[in-house]
Amino acid sequence: MSSEAGEFLDTLYEIGALLVFDWGEWNEEAERLFNDPASLASADEVTLRKLLHFHARKDHFSESHFAEMLNSGHINGILRRLKELHT
């Protein structure tokens, strides 16, 4: 992961953007949101924060996962939706 991506991930933790929950049981939902842009585009804030937490934690066990989500544009999609909900 690039240093910028690592700093971004650290910032998500620091500002409390990640919603702590039992992320290990959420793999199917995370995959659905990754594979279905329409579902991601209509997701609520709680779901988006769970998704960020899921990807951050998954990266802890599967190095480069978060970088892959960044490179795929998925993290940007999450951030776009969060911005949409807050504007």
Residue pairs with C-beta under 8 A, 6 or more apart in sequence:
1 9
1 59
1 63
1 64
1 66
1 67
2 67
5 66
5 67
5 70
9 56
9 59
9 66
11 17
12 18
12 52
12 56
13 56
17 49
17 52
18 49
18 52
18 53
18 56
19 46
19 49
19 50
19 52
19 53
20 53
21 50
21 53
23 50
23 53
23 54
23 57
23 58
26 50
26 54
27 54
30 51
30 54
30 55
32 39
33 39
33 40
33 43
33 47
33 51
34 40
34 69
34 72
34 74
37 77
40 74
40 77
40 78
40 81
41 77
41 81
43 51
43 81
44 85
45 82
45 85
48 78
48 81
48 82
48 85
51 78
52 75
52 78
55 65
55 66
55 69
55 74
55 75
56 66
58 65
58 66
59 65
59 66
59 67
66 75
69 75
70 76
